[in-house]
């Protein structure tokens, strides 16, 4: 999978040099809500709660080249501070959650991004976009001192928004995949959420 991503990245960079008329750089900040993890149970006892507490945030920067009219392709990187999980690693003996409101991980995804902008002949231009890449998951709160945090995994997102002059407003559904090491083996720690972002575009 890593080799595929490296190949896609090289292809994107080469394409951006050979094609297109416009190069844009977008910076964005965003807040994430409606977050959840994959709820998992062992012997009928839920050891990882799907619900999260509070909101997360992220900052991102993306560089894109216009490949054809109003279609952009490029690369992005983000720092994502995820919301906390309400209950982490409950005791299978029924004594209740071992950890409450702990952040399982933070993420730094490196991804390819594709964006199609609808030309309305006005200052308001709606768009749709998609991201696909690899999420480097950083350790969050100390859930288990003798274990590392969430392992790295794939990252993907789909969304839509609107451009107004050089300002960008978008709404995206995002997923960072990963696995959490625990006394019960590896548990899926895929984190999904909805992110509302606000950004600014530079035309180079």
Secondary structure as UniProt FT lines:
FT   HELIX           2..18
FT   STRAND          23..37
FT   STRAND          40..42
FT   TURN            43..44
FT   STRAND          45..48
FT   STRAND          51..53
FT   STRAND          56..68
FT   TURN            69..70
FT   STRAND          71..81
FT   STRAND          84..90
FT   TURN            92..93
FT   STRAND          97..102
FT   STRAND          105..117
FT   STRAND          124..139
FT   TURN            145..146
FT   STRAND          153..164
FT   TURN            165..166
FT   STRAND          167..176
FT   STRAND          179..182
FT   TURN            183..184
FT   STRAND          185..188
FT   STRAND          191..203
//
